[in-house]
Amino acid sequence: MGFADNRGDYWRGRYKIAPGKYGTVADEYGKTIRFRTKRAAEKAAAVEEEKALIASRAAAAPEPEQITFGDYASRWYAGQDLAVSTMQNYRRHIEEHLLPEFEDALVSEITPGEIETWERSERARGYAAGSVKTWRGTLHLIFADAVDEGLRESNPATRRRGRGKRAGRSRNRGPEKVVTSALGVLLIAERAALLSGREDEFVAVVLKGYTGMRWGEIVGLETQFVRRAAVRVEHQLYELDSGEMHRCPPKDDSYRTIDSPDWLSKLLAGQVARAGEKPCACHGLRYLFSGHGAANGATRRPGAKLADVARVAGVSTGTVSNVLNRPGAVPEATRAVVEKAVADLGYIRAWPSGENAAHWRRNGFATWLFQPAATGWYPKKAPQEARPVPLIAEPWPGIPARGRGAAGRAEASWLPIARGLTPHGLRHSHKTMMDELRTPPKLKDERMGHEDGSVQARYSHITPEMRRELLAGLTGMWEESLEARRRMAPGSPVTVLDALLRGRP
């Protein structure tokens, strides 16, 4: 600690520089400053001692490690120990969106401005604002750990608030979520069943619309958890990049029992009977729904698989897929490594199979069943442009024409029910239905698998009467939608719906 030294007619400030070594407070020319009071000399000595301490620490501090973002991101990823799905997402974010921009840049030299430029370019490429925000969140986590390791002083991915002309929520505002009504759920379910040629899709769409279950929870619903008047959510199936369906707990551990109306319980009981006793080969369990369309025969084809290429190249299967389908989106160095692995392993793309997949694939269901059912249009897929679903007009609402020349044989096409609606939009639709029925927040949260940690929620409780009122309200919506559908046509090509419309058990 600095001290004052009495020199007779003045005081001078003295401070410690090193063990056994002291300095004297001096002016800019190195001349000792003479203080009139002891207190002034002590204060000046304390300031100089603090400066000396800071300087000594800076001199002793090692130079920060100079490492590229690509090398550090690989090291960072290897150090994580998280759920399989989370690890897959982090790897996809890093390889497909962060490395193309920052791979060769030094971690210590990446600036906030460069990150803002990258974010704008990602949005300009057509990615959703929510997706870009997620990728930036991963970037923020990586840099936060880099700061903790002393590789840089601050996190350049931290979003600066209140800067720019559009710095509020509107900056990342996405389109309004599309929802549909009870009648919309029924009509989309009917069309999805007509597109697939079976009843699984009808029951699944209705189940999602009237319970708000997440996609993975429906795909992973085992028959043992379909109860007499409820559905128990115990697991979900999460689709990995390798095509494997990973069985894991529901999101945020939202285990719950969802009450189901009598009519829905009967639909589910019928689906349990159709599902049969045969377990799936993936997990040896009986699931309520099976996949639609041909299974990927790659598992039985001799030779290298997509996952083998990814392992040899040291990248994700999503990156391999990008190299094969969108090579311009992958850094040149990464592309060269993947292409070499493809050549070395003799990997062959596409292998048809004559049997159905054990489970729906998220993208396949949304693209080829749900979207055409909701909009009446098949999506664009090279070399074909987007096109209306070709229909044989009778019986109403029309049977999708299939095979070569289907468009030429078409007599009609569907009108859109809800443009922009996604399978997840049915979860929002169910929440909207409960809002219309004035369902208490506590019961809505329970049904959706949400958790409200507020004090108010802690003192709110669900009563049997609340449950009865909700089920009665949902039943009323279902019966109104059936009546509206009956006015359009008295029957349906979908067997289970036809029985409901004609009042048969």
LUMLUM-7048 format. One record per residue (C-alpha): z, x, y. Coordinates in steps of 0.1 Angstrom, whole numbers, padded with zeros to 4 digits, always signed. Layout:
BEGIN
ZXY...
This chain:
BEGIN
+0000+0000+0000-0009+0013+0035+0020+0026+0057+0027+0038+0092+0035+0075+0100+0056+0082+0131+0041+0110+0151+0066+0110+0180+0047+0094+0208+0023+0073+0186+0019+0059+0151-0009+0066+0127-0020+0045+0096-0021+0062+0062-0035+0047+0030-0039+0058-0006-0074+0069-0017-0066+0082-0052-0034+0093-0070-0017+0119-0048-0045+0116-0022-0042+0098+0012-0064+0091+0041-0058+0085+0078-0071+0055+0098-0099+0069+0120-0126+0057+0144-0163+0058+0138-0164+0094+0148-0137+0105+0124-0110+0109+0151-0075+0097+0142-0066+0064+0159-0032+0065+0177-0014+0031+0175+0013+0021+0199+0033+0002+0173+0043+0006+0137+0031-0029+0128-0004-0023+0141-0007+0010+0122+0004-0007+0089-0021-0035+0093-0050-0011+0099-0039+0011+0070-0038-0020+0047-0074-0029+0056-0086+0006+0050-0068+0008+0017-0085-0024+0006-0119-0010+0015-0112+0021-0004-0102+0002-0035-0134-0019-0034-0155+0011-0030-0138+0029-0059-0143-0001-0082-0180-0004-0072-0185+0033-0079-0168+0030-0113-0187-0001-0124-0215+0005-0148-0250-0004-0139-0260-0039-0152-0280-0038-0184-0317-0041-0177-0331-0066-0203-0360-0089-0203-0355-0126-0205-0374-0128-0238-0351-0102-0254-0319-0118-0240-0330-0153-0249-0335-0142-0285-0300-0125-0285-0285-0156-0269-0300-0180-0294-0289-0158-0324-0253-0161-0311-0252-0199-0310-0235-0218-0338-0244-0255-0332-0257-0285-0351-0291-0280-0367-0307-0305-0344-0293-0288-0313-0305-0254-0325-0339-0268-0331-0341-0283-0296-0329-0250-0280-0355-0230-0299-0383-0255-0289-0372-0254-0252-0372-0216-0252-0404-0209-0271-0425-0237-0257-0414-0239-0221-0393-0209-0210-0408-0179-0226-0444-0186-0214-0431-0182-0178-0402-0158-0180-0405-0137-0212-0413-0104-0196-0392-0108-0164-0359-0089-0161-0329-0112-0163-0314-0095-0133-0345-0101-0111-0354-0138-0118-0349-0157-0086-0341-0193-0078-0375-0196-0061-0393-0186-0093-0374-0212-0112-0382-0239-0087-0419-0229-0089-0418-0231-0127-0402-0265-0126-0428-0279-0102-0456-0265-0125-0441-0282-0155-0440-0315-0137-0476-0309-0125-0487-0305-0162-0476-0341-0168-0442-0336-0185-0416-0363-0178-0389-0355-0152-0362-0360-0177-0378-0335-0201-0381-0308-0174-0345-0314-0164-0334-0309-0200-0354-0276-0202-0338-0264-0170-0304-0273-0184-0311-0249-0213-0322-0222-0189-0290-0228-0169-0269-0223-0201-0287-0190-0209-0282-0176-0174-0245-0188-0173-0238-0166-0203-0258-0137-0187-0235-0140-0157-0205-0139-0180-0218-0107-0196-0223-0090-0163-0261-0090-0164-0263-0106-0130-0240-0119-0103-0250-0155-0100-0269-0182-0119-0304-0187-0105-0309-0220-0124-0280-0237-0106-0296-0265-0086-0289-0263-0049-0278-0297-0036-0289-0312-0002-0318-0289+0002-0354-0301+0010-0368-0334+0021-0363-0350-0013-0330-0336-0026-0314-0368-0038-0318-0387-0071-0354-0397-0061-0365-0361-0067-0364-0365-0105-0368-0402-0106-0387-0414-0137-0405-0447-0143-0385-0478-0148-0376-0483-0185-0397-0511-0200-0378-0538-0219-0388-0570-0235-0374-0605-0243-0363-0620-0276-0398-0635-0280-0413-0601-0273-0392-0586-0301-0404-0612-0325-0441-0609-0316-0440-0571-0317-0422-0572-0351-0449-0595-0365-0477-0573-0353-0461-0541-0366-0459-0558-0400-0495-0568-0399-0505-0532-0390-0485-0518-0419-0493-0545-0444-0457-0550-0454-0424-0565-0442-0403-0534-0437-0416-0530-0401-0409-0566-0393-0372-0564-0403-0368-0529-0387-0381-0540-0353-0360-0572-0353-0329-0552-0364-0334-0527-0336-0339-0554-0310-0308-0574-0321-0284-0545-0327-0295-0518-0303-0292-0492-0331-0308-0458-0324-0340-0448-0342-0323-0422-0364-0296-0447-0373-0321-0472-0386-0342-0446-0405-0309-0433-0420-0294-0468-0428-0284-0468-0465-0283-0500-0484-0246-0496-0492-0239-0499-0454-0255-0533-0451-0226-0557-0453-0224-0595-0456-0221-0601-0418-0224-0566-0403-0241-0532-0404-0221-0500-0407-0234-0470-0388-0222-0439-0408-0251-0415-0406-0285-0408-0390-0316-0390-0402-0328-0364-0377-0364-0352-0382-0366-0314-0379-0397-0295-0369-0402-0285-0406-0406-0322-0415-0372-0322-0432-0351-0353-0426-0316-0339-0418-0287-0362-0426-0260-0359-0400-0234-0380-0381-0246-0405-0355-0250-0392-0320-0217-0384-0303-0199-0394-0335-0205-0430-0326-0195-0444-0360-0192-0482-0357-0196-0516-0374-0221-0539-0357-0216-0576-0362-0248-0594-0373-0256-0631-0371-0262-0651-0403-0299-0652-0399-0301-0614-0395-0279-0608-0424-0303-0629-0446-0332-0608-0434-0314-0576-0442-0304-0590-0477-0340-0597-0484-0349-0562-0473-0322-0547-0496-0338-0565-0525-0373-0552-0516-0360-0517-0512-0352-0515-0549-0329-0492-0568-0349-0460-0566-0332-0433-0544-0353-0411-0521-0361-0376-0533-0347-0361-0501-0311-0369-0505-0308-0390-0537-0297-0420-0517-0310-0456-0514-0322-0463-0479-0330-0497-0465-0364-0487-0452-0391-0463-0466-0419-0446-0448-0453-0460-0441-0485-0441-0447-0493-0411-0468-0467-0385-0475-0473-0350-0464-0486-0334-0497-0479-0299-0484-0446-0297-0503-0466-0298-0536-0496-0277-0525-0495-0241-0538-0494-0214-0512-0479-0210-0478-0464-0239-0458-0461-0243-0420-0424-0234-0423-0434-0201-0441-0457-0192-0412-0429-0199-0387-0405-0178-0407-0428-0148-0410-0438-0150-0373-0402-0155-0362-0409-0186-0342-0403-0224-0346-0427-0246-0365-0433-0264-0332-0447-0231-0318-0469-0226-0349-0482-0262-0344-0490-0254-0308-0509-0223-0317-0530-0244-0342-0535-0273-0318-0529-0261-0282-0533-0223-0282-0535-0222-0244-0499-0234-0242-0486-0203-0260-0481-0168-0246-0508-0144-0258-0484-0121-0276-0467-0149-0295-0501-0165-0304-0513-0131-0318-0482-0129-0340-0486-0164-0353-0523-0160-0360-0516-0128-0379-0490-0146-0400-0515-0174-0407-0541-0149-0418-0517-0128-0439-0502-0158-0457-0536-0176-0462-0521-0208-0447-0544-0239-0451-0540-0269-0428-0538-0305-0439-0534-0317-0475-0538-0354-0483-0514-0373-0505-0517-0406-0524-0481-0417-0520-0460-0431-0491-0436-0409-0473-0399-0414-0481-0391-0421-0444-0409-0430-0412-0419-0401-0390-0408-0409-0354-0442-0400-0338-0462-0418-0365-0442-0450-0363-0443-0450-0325-0480-0440-0322-0497-0460-0350-0474-0490-0355-0452-0497-0325-0475-0488-0296-0505-0508-0309-0482-0538-0317-0467-0537-0281-0500-0531-0262-0528-0542-0285-0544-0507-0283-0546-0477-0306-0539-0445-0286-0564-0418-0279-0568-0392-0307-0597-0368-0306-0625-0374-0311-0618-0411-0306-0608-0426-0272-0581-0452-0269-0594-0485-0283-0583-0521-0289-0569-0530-0323-0599-0548-0341-0589-0581-0356-0602-0607-0380-0593-0638-0359-0578-0661-0386-0551-0666-0395-0534-0663-0361-0524-0639-0346-0552-0620-0364-0554-0595-0392-0562-0559-0382-0596-0550-0395-0597-0517-0415-0621-0493-0429-0655-0480-0418-0672-0502-0392-0640-0521-0384-0648-0524-0347-0682-0539-0355-0666-0565-0377-0639-0574-0352-0637-0610-0340-0608-0606-0315-0581-0582-0302-0545-0585-0291-0533-0590-0256-0505-0567-0245-0469-0579-0249-0451-0551-0231-0471-0521-0218-0451-0489-0218-0424-0502-0242-0412-0476-0267-0390-0480-0298-0360-0468-0278-0369-0495-0252-0357-0520-0278-0322-0505-0275-0324-0511-0237-0337-0546-0245-0307-0554-0266-0284-0542-0238-0303-0565-0215-0299-0594-0239-0261-0589-0239-0261-0587-0201-0278-0621-0200-0252-0635-0223-0224-0621-0201-0210-0601-0229-0178-0582-0220-0184-0545-0213-0160-0534-0241-0179-0553-0267-0213-0540-0253-0200-0504-0255-0188-0509-0291-0221-0523-0302-0242-0496-0285-0220-0467-0297-0210-0458-0261-0175-0447-0250-0160-0456-0217-0131-0432-0210-0119-0451-0179-0083-0465-0176-0098-0500-0173-0116-0497-0206-0084-0484-0223-0066-0516-0214-0095-0539-0224-0097-0553-0260-0122-0572-0281-0112-0606-0295-0127-0626-0323-0138-0652-0298-0158-0626-0279-0176-0617-0311-0183-0653-0320-0197-0660-0286-0221-0630-0287-0234-0638-0322-0239-0674-0311-0258-0663-0280-0280-0640-0300-0287-0667-0325-0297-0690-0297-0322-0664-0284-0336-0660-0319-0340-0697-0325-0357-0701-0291-0381-0673-0299-0389-0688-0333-0396-0722-0316-0419-0705-0290-0437-0687-0318-0441-0719-0338-0458-0736-0308-0484-0708-0309-0491-0713-0346-0471-0731-0373-0474-0702-0398-0478-0664-0400-0496-0639-0423-0463-0621-0425-0445-0637-0455-0409-0634-0443-0418-0648-0408-0440-0676-0423-0410-0688-0443-0388-0688-0412-0415-0707-0392-0419-0733-0419-0382-0737-0424-0382-0725-0460-0352-0706-0475
